[in-house]
């Protein structure tokens, strides 16, 4: 399995969610349908970033932690704002 780390931005609120998945399209659909408890109240979303991290869940978790950190979130906010 190939893991991808991704970041999505709410279209209605100032909220960025970072996660990882082996099925990115399926995961994005679940977020947008409100099927994820953490993100349901922030839907709908758009994908603002994704990266392939390999076949290791541990490696994906490591990269996810980076993007959830202060530095990572600042970079994602800049990226989101550039897309607007």
Secondary structure, 3 states (H helix, E strand, C coil): CCEEEEEEEECCCCCEEEEEECCHHHHHHHHHCCCCCCCHHHCCEEEEEEEEEECCHHHHHHHHHHHHCHHHHHHHHHHHHHHC
